[in-house]
Amino acid sequence: MPSSVLEFVVLFAAAIPFVFYFLAIYSSSRYFWQSRNQSEKNLDFTPPVSNLKPVRGLDPDAYENFASFCRQDYPEYEILFCVTDQTDPSVTVIQKLMRDFPERKIRLLYSAGHTAFNDKVAKLRLMEREAQYEYLVINDSDVRVDSEYLRRVVEPLRDPKVGGVTCFYVSSREGSLVEKLQTIGMISDFYAGVLVAWQLDGVHFALGPTMASTKQRVRGFGGFQVLENRPADDLLFGRLIAEQGVEMKLLPFAVETVPDFQGVGELLAKRARWMTVMRAMRPWGHFGLLFTWGLPWTMLAVLVHPTLLVVAAYWGSYLAFRVAMTWLIGIHGLSQAGLWTKMPLIPLWDAMAFVIWLASFTRSSIRWRNVNYHLRNGQFVATTDALVPNSTTKSDL
């Protein structure tokens, strides 16, 4: 038995993350079981679609990413690209796309002159106004999809009770240790939280690589201008649609995205930026993550009561739960068969993510596209350099 009340309190607190892990396993099991036991759809609901793609700068493999949207098995759709101006390096790639796919309706718009802090959303506002069709599918510029993508993401909108659709995403390549860390973090950490949120509260969010809805629903929350000065616009997009009394649908498949970071420093900066935004938007929920970090609590439990029983119980439970969560979501759910080789990286990711979480409490600003922004009341408050355009960086947060 523990020799002091303090030891008992620590050991009790250190077991709380295992409750979260159990909930993540239960939520993931239930989600993928329900998804696979729903009746198969014929994917024959194919209203005309406007595919909106805000672009800023040139992503790796940009041509193939864009071209995958031109190869859709879908009867009628248009693709709208929007860049800031003609100096954007993606313009030549988009023009080549137009020449190579003359059978597709492809338009290129320019957003020069806007003053919104969130450039991506300002572009979406312009494209939504110019879109020819009622049904909208929105993707980040680094996304690559298969030929049935549009059919799958539009089909749930057949049901009038469904107001929006989103889906998972995975990395298109994992050649470096940093890219493998990103993959293991997304599947074992981020998606675990997503599926717990689905279980407890439903889907009140969207994931940026895929957001599908209609002009009616966008107008229902006041239009994209509502999001122009807000970070985490994808999360808010889904929330504002769900608040209209309709369902946001999370589909059980993943599109591919090209890694947008070079080296561990950029990956950590990206994660720190996201965690800082989450703290600004959901301060109490962000603090509550304290009780989901199994690794530091396990280490603390062993430190205060270093017996063989405690070591075996806590380390064994931590490793078993984390591997089970990752297998269930990544391999069983999203068919990422190569994930087994990345399992040893889970403790390293957890250690990094915990340190970044701690650091997020020391920050009141983020650096986004080489510009510093303060966060106040869930909105961007720009420094003096924030209004200087930068056309060489990516369009999403």
C-alpha positions, 0 to 999 in steps of 0.5 A: 500500500502507498505509504502516504496520502500524497502517494495515493492521490498521485496513483489515483490521478495517474489512473485517470488517463486510462479512463480516457483511453478506455473511452477512446477505444469504446468510441472508436469501436462503436464508430467503425462498427456502426459505419461498417454495418450501415447499409451500402449506398449506391452512390447514385446521388450526384447533384451538380457540385462546385469544388472550392480550392483556396490556394496560396503558394505551391505545395509539393506534388501540387499538380498531382494533387489538383489533377486527382480532382479532375479525374472524378467519376462524377457527372457534373461538377466544376473546380474553382481555384482562388489565389491572391494574384497572378504572382502566386507560383501555383498559377502556372500549375493551374493553367497547365491543369486547364490545358491538360483537362479541357473537358473539366470546368475549371476556373481561376479566381483572384482575391487581391484587395481583400483585407481579412486576416484569414486569407483562406476564408476570404477566398472561400467567400469569393468562391462561394459567391462565384460558384455555379452550383448549390452543393459545395465541396471544399478542400485544402490545396495539399489534398489528393483523392481517388476517383469516387471521392465526390460521390462519397462525400456528397451522398450523405447530403441526400438526407435533409437531416445532414447539413455537412460532411467531413472525413479523416485524412492521412499523410501521402508519404512517410519517408522521414522520422518526422513524417512518421511522427506526424502520422502516429500523432494524428492517428493515436492522439488527434483522431482518438480525441475526435472519436471521443468527441463524436461519442460524447457530443456528436460531430460539431466540427469539420476537418479542413481537407474535406468540408462538404455542404450547401450554399443554404447552410453557409448562408444559414450561419451568416456566410464565410465572412463570419469566419474571416477573422477567426482561427480554426475555421474548419472547426467553426464551419462544422460547429456553425452548421450543426447549430442549425439543427442538422447533422455533421457527418464524419465519414469512415475513410481518409483522403491523402495530404502532402506533408507541409513541414520540413523537419522536426522544428516545423512540425513542432511549430505547427502543433504549438500553433494549433494547441495555442489556438485550441487554448484560446477557443476552449480554455477549460477543455484545453486545461482538461487535457491534463487528465488525458496524458498517460505518459507523464502520469505513468512516469509520476506514478512510478517515481512516487511509488517505484515498486514492481507492481506499480511499474508493471500496472502503469507502464503495462496499461499505458502501452497496452491502451495506446497500442490498442487505440492506434491499431483500432483507429489506424489499422482496423478503421482506416486501413493503414496497414504499415502503422505497426512499424510506427508503434514504437514512436507513440511514447516519443510523440506523447512526450513531445505533445505533452511538452507542447501542451504545457508551452501553449499556456505561456503563449498569447500569439501565434506565427502563421504564414510568417506573420504574428497574430495575437489571439483575443476572444477567439479572434485574430488581432493582428500586429502591424505586419499582419496586413502585409500579404505573403504569397509563398506560404500555405493557405490553411492553419 
